[in-house]
Amino acid sequence: MHDLSDSAADFLILMDADIIFEEEDVLEQMLAQLLADPHAEATTDTPLKAFAADLTKLSLADRASVAASAQTSKRGVLCGQLYCARSKTLRQIWLPPALPVEDGFLAAMITTHGFTRPDDLSRIAWVPTARHFFRTHRSVTGFIAHEARIIAGSTINSWLFTVLWREGRTGHGGTFIESQNRADPDWLSRLIQEKVAAGGRWLVPAHFMLWRLTPLKGQPLMGKLKRAPIAFAATALNLIACVRANAILKGKNAAAYW
C-alpha cells in the first residue's frame, strides 16, 4: 500500500488472486457505490463459497454451511478477499507485522477513523448486487480449524483495539502503529505475550463464543424457528473452535504462532 500503489490514485481495489467473478461489472459496481456515497470510505461485495455456485450438487453439510454464511450480517464488514476504498483512507492505515486477521483490523480502523471517533458502520458500504466466489474448506474439521484461526486472531485484535482506543485520544491509530513498527518490529508479539501471561486459563472473549446466535435477535417467532437449527449447530461448532483457539493462544509459542 505505502510502497507500491500509485500515489496519484483516488481509489484502490485490493483482491485475492484466486477469487472468481461471474459478472463483468463487480469492480465497477463497487467503485460506483463509493462515488455515489461521499460518507463511505470503502465498499465490499458479497463473498460466496465456490461450491455454492451450483446449488443442485450440494451435500447436506454444504447446504448448512451456505445457510450459516447467509445469516451473517454484511453491515460494516470488510472482506479482505475484495474491497474498494478511498486511497487517502488506506494511506492513513498501517498494520502491525504478522497481524493474523487483517480484514477485521482494517474494518475497525475505517469505521472508527483510526480509533478517534465512535464506531460508524456506514463508513463501509455493502453492494448487494456485486459478488465473488472463493474456494474454501468443505469438511467439519476444516471449518473448525478455520474458525479457530479467526477467533484467535480476533482475540488478538481485541487486545490491540484496547491499546488503539487509548492512543486514539491523541491522534489517528495508524500514526501510532507506524511509529511502533519503526521503533520495534516485535511490539505486537510482546503485547500478545503480556496478555496471555495476564489472562488466566481462558482468553477468548465471551461474545466470540455466541455470536452466531445474533441473527435470531429481533426475528419474529417463525423467523427464529427457521433460523434456529442452523444457528445452534454453527454455535456448537464455534464453541469447539473457541476451545482450540484458546489452546493456540495459551501455547508456549503463541506470540510466534502467526
C-alpha positions as CSV (number, residue, x, y, z in Angstrom):
1,M,0.0,0.0,0.0
2,H,2.6,2.6,1.1
3,D,5.4,1.5,-1.2
4,L,3.9,0.0,-4.4
5,S,0.5,1.6,-5.0
6,D,0.1,4.6,-7.4
7,S,0.3,7.7,-5.3
8,A,-1.9,9.6,-7.8
9,A,-4.8,7.1,-7.5
10,D,-8.0,8.4,-5.8
11,F,-9.4,4.8,-5.3
12,L,-7.7,1.5,-4.8
13,I,-9.1,-2.0,-5.2
14,L,-7.4,-4.9,-3.3
15,M,-8.3,-8.5,-4.0
16,D,-7.1,-12.1,-3.7
17,A,-5.6,-13.6,-6.8
18,D,-7.9,-16.7,-6.7
19,I,-11.4,-15.3,-6.4
20,I,-13.9,-15.9,-9.2
21,F,-16.2,-13.4,-10.9
22,E,-19.3,-14.4,-12.8
23,E,-20.3,-10.8,-13.7
24,E,-18.1,-8.4,-15.5
25,D,-19.1,-5.3,-13.6
26,V,-18.3,-6.3,-10.0
27,L,-15.5,-3.8,-9.6
28,E,-17.4,-1.1,-11.5
29,Q,-20.4,-1.5,-9.1
30,M,-18.1,-1.2,-6.0
31,L,-16.4,1.9,-7.4
32,A,-19.8,3.4,-8.4
33,Q,-21.1,3.0,-4.8
34,L,-18.1,5.0,-3.4
35,L,-18.6,7.7,-6.0
36,A,-22.4,7.9,-5.1
37,D,-21.8,7.8,-1.3
38,P,-19.4,10.5,-0.1
39,H,-19.7,9.3,3.5
40,A,-18.5,5.8,2.8
41,E,-14.8,5.2,2.8
42,A,-14.8,1.6,1.5
43,T,-17.1,-0.8,-0.3
44,T,-17.4,-4.6,-0.2
45,D,-19.4,-7.1,-2.2
46,T,-20.9,-10.5,-1.2
47,P,-18.4,-13.3,-0.8
48,L,-19.8,-16.7,-1.7
49,K,-18.3,-20.2,-1.3
50,A,-17.3,-21.5,-4.7
51,F,-19.2,-24.8,-4.2
52,A,-22.4,-22.8,-3.8
53,A,-22.3,-21.8,-7.4
54,D,-24.3,-25.0,-8.3
55,L,-27.0,-25.5,-5.6
56,T,-28.1,-28.8,-7.2
57,K,-24.9,-30.5,-6.3
58,L,-24.6,-29.6,-2.6
59,S,-24.4,-32.1,0.2
60,L,-26.4,-31.6,3.5
61,A,-23.2,-30.3,5.1
62,D,-22.6,-27.9,2.2
63,R,-26.2,-26.6,2.4
64,A,-25.8,-26.0,6.2
65,S,-22.5,-24.1,5.5
66,V,-24.2,-21.9,2.9
67,A,-27.1,-21.2,5.2
68,A,-24.9,-20.3,8.1
69,S,-23.0,-17.8,5.9
70,A,-26.2,-16.3,4.7
71,Q,-27.2,-15.5,8.3
72,T,-24.0,-13.5,8.8
73,S,-24.6,-9.7,8.8
74,K,-22.8,-7.7,6.0
75,R,-23.2,-4.4,7.8
76,G,-19.9,-2.7,8.5
77,V,-18.0,-5.9,7.5
78,L,-14.9,-5.7,5.2
79,C,-14.0,-8.9,3.4
80,G,-10.2,-9.0,2.8
81,Q,-10.7,-11.0,-0.4
82,L,-12.0,-8.0,-2.2
83,Y,-12.7,-4.4,-1.3
84,C,-12.5,-0.9,-2.9
85,A,-11.5,2.1,-0.8
86,R,-10.5,5.7,-1.0
87,S,-6.7,5.8,-1.2
88,K,-6.5,8.7,1.4
89,T,-8.2,6.5,3.9
90,L,-6.0,3.5,3.3
91,R,-2.8,5.5,3.3
92,Q,-3.6,6.6,6.9
93,I,-3.6,2.9,8.0
94,W,-0.5,0.8,9.0
95,L,-0.7,-2.8,10.0
96,P,1.4,-4.4,12.8
97,P,3.8,-7.1,11.4
98,A,2.2,-10.5,11.0
99,L,-1.3,-9.4,12.1
100,P,-3.4,-12.6,11.8
101,V,-6.9,-11.2,10.9
102,E,-6.1,-8.1,9.0
103,D,-9.6,-7.6,7.4
104,G,-11.2,-7.2,10.9
105,F,-8.5,-4.8,11.9
106,L,-8.9,-2.8,8.7
107,A,-12.6,-2.6,9.1
108,A,-12.2,-1.3,12.7
109,M,-9.7,1.3,11.5
110,I,-12.1,2.5,8.9
111,T,-15.3,2.6,10.9
112,T,-13.6,4.4,13.8
113,H,-11.4,6.7,11.7
114,G,-8.3,5.3,13.3
115,F,-9.9,4.9,16.8
116,T,-10.6,8.6,17.1
117,R,-14.4,8.5,16.7
118,P,-17.3,6.3,17.7
119,D,-17.8,3.2,15.6
120,D,-19.8,4.1,12.4
121,L,-20.5,1.0,10.3
122,S,-21.9,3.1,7.4
123,R,-18.3,4.0,6.5
124,I,-18.1,0.6,4.9
125,A,-20.9,0.2,2.2
126,W,-22.1,-3.1,1.1
127,V,-23.0,-3.6,-2.6
128,P,-25.5,-6.5,-2.5
129,T,-25.7,-6.9,-6.3
130,A,-21.9,-7.5,-6.6
131,R,-20.5,-10.8,-5.6
132,H,-17.5,-13.1,-6.0
133,F,-16.8,-16.7,-5.3
134,F,-13.9,-18.1,-3.3
135,R,-12.6,-21.6,-2.6
136,T,-12.8,-22.9,0.9
137,H,-13.0,-26.0,3.2
138,R,-16.0,-28.3,2.9
139,S,-15.4,-30.5,6.0
140,V,-16.3,-30.0,9.6
141,T,-12.7,-30.3,10.7
142,G,-11.7,-27.7,8.1
143,F,-14.5,-25.4,9.3
144,I,-13.3,-25.7,12.9
145,A,-9.7,-25.1,12.0
146,H,-10.6,-22.0,10.0
147,E,-12.8,-20.7,12.8
148,A,-10.2,-21.3,15.4
149,R,-7.7,-19.2,13.5
150,I,-10.2,-16.4,13.1
151,I,-11.2,-16.5,16.8
152,A,-7.6,-16.5,17.9
153,G,-6.8,-13.6,15.6
154,S,-9.9,-11.7,16.6
155,T,-8.9,-12.1,20.3
156,I,-5.5,-10.6,19.4
157,N,-7.3,-7.8,17.6
158,S,-9.4,-7.1,20.7
159,W,-6.2,-6.7,22.8
160,L,-4.8,-4.4,20.1
161,F,-8.0,-2.3,19.9
162,T,-7.8,-1.6,23.6
163,V,-4.4,0.0,23.1
164,L,-5.6,1.9,20.0
165,W,-8.6,3.4,21.8
166,R,-6.2,4.7,24.3
167,E,-3.8,6.1,21.7
168,G,-6.6,7.4,19.6
169,R,-7.2,10.2,22.1
170,T,-4.0,11.9,20.7
171,G,-4.3,11.1,17.0
172,H,-5.1,8.5,14.3
173,G,-4.2,5.0,15.3
174,G,-2.3,4.5,12.0
175,T,0.3,7.0,13.1
176,F,0.8,5.2,16.4
177,I,1.3,1.8,14.6
178,E,3.7,3.3,12.1
179,S,5.9,4.7,14.9
180,Q,5.7,1.4,16.8
181,N,6.7,-0.6,13.7
182,R,9.7,1.5,13.1
183,A,10.8,1.5,16.7
184,D,10.2,-2.2,17.5
185,P,9.0,-4.7,14.8
186,D,8.2,-7.2,17.5
187,W,6.0,-5.0,19.6
188,L,2.8,-6.9,18.8
189,S,4.4,-10.2,19.8
190,R,5.3,-8.7,23.1
191,L,1.8,-7.4,23.6
192,I,0.4,-10.9,22.9
193,Q,2.8,-12.4,25.4
194,E,1.8,-9.9,28.1
195,K,-1.9,-10.5,27.5
196,V,-1.5,-14.3,27.5
197,A,0.5,-14.2,30.8
198,A,-2.1,-12.0,32.5
199,G,-5.2,-13.6,31.0
200,G,-5.6,-16.7,33.2
201,R,-7.0,-20.0,31.9
202,W,-9.5,-18.6,29.4
203,L,-8.5,-15.9,26.9
204,V,-11.3,-15.8,24.3
205,P,-13.8,-13.0,24.9
206,A,-17.3,-14.3,25.7
207,H,-19.0,-12.6,22.7
208,F,-16.9,-14.7,20.3
209,M,-18.5,-17.8,21.6
210,L,-22.1,-17.0,20.9
211,W,-22.1,-14.5,18.1
212,R,-23.7,-17.0,15.6
213,L,-26.9,-16.7,17.7
214,T,-27.1,-13.0,16.8
215,P,-29.2,-13.5,13.7
216,L,-32.0,-14.8,16.0
217,K,-32.4,-11.4,17.7
218,G,-35.3,-9.3,16.6
219,Q,-36.8,-12.0,14.5
220,P,-40.5,-12.9,14.6
221,L,-41.2,-16.4,16.1
222,M,-41.4,-18.1,12.7
223,G,-38.1,-16.5,11.6
224,K,-36.4,-17.7,14.8
225,L,-37.8,-21.2,14.3
226,K,-36.5,-21.2,10.7
227,R,-33.0,-19.9,11.6
228,A,-32.5,-21.7,15.0
229,P,-31.3,-25.1,13.8
230,I,-28.5,-23.6,11.7
231,A,-27.7,-21.0,14.3
232,F,-27.4,-23.6,17.1
233,A,-25.5,-26.1,15.0
234,A,-23.0,-23.4,14.0
235,T,-22.7,-22.2,17.6
236,A,-21.8,-25.8,18.7
237,L,-19.0,-26.0,16.2
238,N,-17.9,-22.5,17.1
239,L,-17.6,-23.4,20.7
240,I,-15.2,-26.3,19.7
241,A,-13.3,-23.7,17.7
242,C,-13.1,-21.4,20.7
243,V,-11.5,-24.2,22.8
244,R,-9.0,-24.8,20.0
245,A,-8.3,-21.0,19.7
246,N,-7.8,-20.7,23.4
247,A,-5.3,-23.6,23.3
248,I,-3.4,-21.8,20.4
249,L,-3.2,-18.6,22.4
250,K,-2.1,-20.4,25.6
251,G,0.6,-22.4,23.8
252,K,4.2,-21.7,24.6
253,N,4.9,-20.1,21.2
254,A,1.6,-18.2,21.0
255,A,3.3,-14.9,20.1
256,A,5.2,-16.6,17.3
257,Y,2.3,-18.8,16.0
258,W,1.3,-16.4,13.3
